[in-house]
């Protein structure tokens, strides 16, 4: 990876983002804004802060989720139930460019902090409400954690094995909502450069899952059939899955068109009879015959090592991968050779963190520390014009 000037300006430098945020959905959005150079102030309750701080102590006493999605932010502790804390947040919003919140259903609105409310007071502000089910529906009042929304949205039933639904191992509803919030913020900032006005935006986790269910929705809409999940595979394509090798590994391989199937059958499996069999002529045919094909492919992979399988598939121009675990990813040479790891400071020490996915030739992400609860309270309040003596009084009285 080419060296970049760490002092080079980043795209969002000079922008102030305020996050009234917990867990994953809003924090991943604001962390990516920080990666792009924005200053992000995370507002937390003085009594414990973001509850994701306390999920576990996996990284030297820090929670794995929290370290992941809160790098590069400043933490300000404010008791918003106290009028002084609420007034301080309002003063901060008066200087902000972006405000993102994902409080419990109705909580932001009761405090006058829903997107439309803050935009009415601060017309240049881009404000985003992230909720579970959006507004105006029969489920809008419900709490909506990632598992619950994925269950309601059908994504668990299309994951796992037949008769054994499973939640995807990563929080897709949370992450998807955060990414839609991020892209919407960038679009709204672009629009503001022309209009001078911000935007009030809402993103619902349920709507994200429904959108990402596009393929199974369309399939069932058109056929009346609900496909069964295919484990490490796909109900849409065959052959496409995970197969054991002779050295105890698992090779994942697949074909996505008829030409690839022909190369797999003739060149890899040495089965021209299968290539010529009309029962396997098209992808829909092969999906119906998935079980027979998996038996044939497994018979081949069980006779070869992982390396032998991958080498053969590479020569044939067929996609393949090794089925890895989490430790395998930590140790993955592709990440190491491409210099994807950086050291990031936390309140308890230093941890390795992956660079964000976008790679730009002109700038690099700052990879700044993970904040302690309230670490930047005094400095930010001083910027807002509060004298040191008043801040100390607030601390004694539980405002910060």
C-alpha angles and dihedrals in degrees: 000000000000118000115255128202104257088207094055112119117259124223098253100037111139094032121116118213122190119199122195088184148146138183115359118312101068096029093056090052094050092043090058089049087054089050087056091054104267120138106242122198113193112205114210138176109259089227101074100324122218105009089224087074087075104043091106142327097240098136107053091307095319121113115253094225093048096049090049099054104029105057116132099020136121116231119218119181116213131166100220092189086070113076090226092056091047090050091051091053090049090052089050091050089053088066098038130103097196134028122187125180135174104177123152117292111295095359097109093045092052089056095044091250102116113122097255091047096052093042089054089057096037108032096185093054122108104214128185130193113200112195139161101248107005123238131306103027134108091255098045093103095055127101109248121202119176095261092048094050093045089051092050091045097052099243093119091057092054090050128073126019132321107290091005110084118191139191111244108255095242122058098256096170093052094043094045092051090049092051093048089049090050095049091045091051091051091049092048092049089052091050091048090058087065102033103030089226131107129220140240109225133179128195123188122201090217091056089051092054091045090052093048090049087068097122098049090041092054093043094052092041090056101038108023087231124122107212120225118238117258105210109224090005141055132265087216101058137038141227089027121126153076123307131184120243130209093257096057095263129117124234118201115207139161150171123223101184142025094262092057090048090054092052092047093050098041105031105028105028095029088224109134087163089067092045090054096041110109088211087074099035100115135027093254088054092050092048089056090050095043094125094055092046093049090054092053094046093046090052088057097043092049089061095054138053122248091256093049091049094049094045091052093047092047091053089051091050094242126144117251142156142178117256100240135190128219094269089050089056092048089054096037112141092211090065093043097048091048091050094237097153127086135178114248126188122232131180089265102041141293128318136184115252132183120242112247114266100253112089114197126188094215104046144016132216115263096231091204125179131288107249129237115233108284093354094143100034098109095045095048094045089049089054088053090056102260113141120234093247093055092048090052090051089051090052092053090048096047098250092122 
